[in-house]
């Protein structure tokens, strides 16, 4: 069983709520933070209901992701444990959840200040980068199989915020599996991969006629930041924006 002690602050709590389901004990403004999945693993290993060891910790609050975890957490709600469900739909809505969670934890002032700083940075990125660039972007979420993003997926929203054109924007699902022919037809000028593995983009070398490959516009984006609903996502959004701007500048100068 993993136990982490940390001072309660709205940013860390909001980030924990979006990264995984977490139970908090917030007495004396000290948070004992547990991943519910750890309790489930513990229960499976020893053949007991995971709720018993979790309840023994007497959590004041459980933070969960509604679409993925509401069914799992329903029995705990029925036992009277408060649950805060998190599921921001876009970058701006994360600030709303930060404020709500801060109020719930009794740290409303610092939560509002953190949300204000987050929104100020988001606005700054929008002001600097939202002008359309005409740069066609392919975002590699996973490979293999080759998987991308569209719709409200955060990487897709990041490309739009940064003035790029997501070549998979019209896909029917948020995380479409992609046929290589689709990419070849669209011929993106920039290929991004949500990964920290330097080999994640090597397979593109098999397609030297792609504009992005020909001009070596293949960039890694920090997936730990962009793929999680936390204020740190803006670090990766800025990475995306800088890559799109550089591509735009070099394309126009060549």
PyMOL commands that set and color helices and strands:
alter all, ss='L'
color gray80, all
select helices_A, chain A and resi 10-19+27-29+36-46+50-56+66-78+93-104+108-129+154-161+180-186+202-206+211-214+223-226+233-253
alter helices_A, ss='H'
color red, helices_A
select strands_A, chain A and resi 4-7+22-25+30-35+61-65+83-86+136-140+165-166+190-194+218-221
alter strands_A, ss='S'
color yellow, strands_A
deselect
rebuild
show_as cartoon
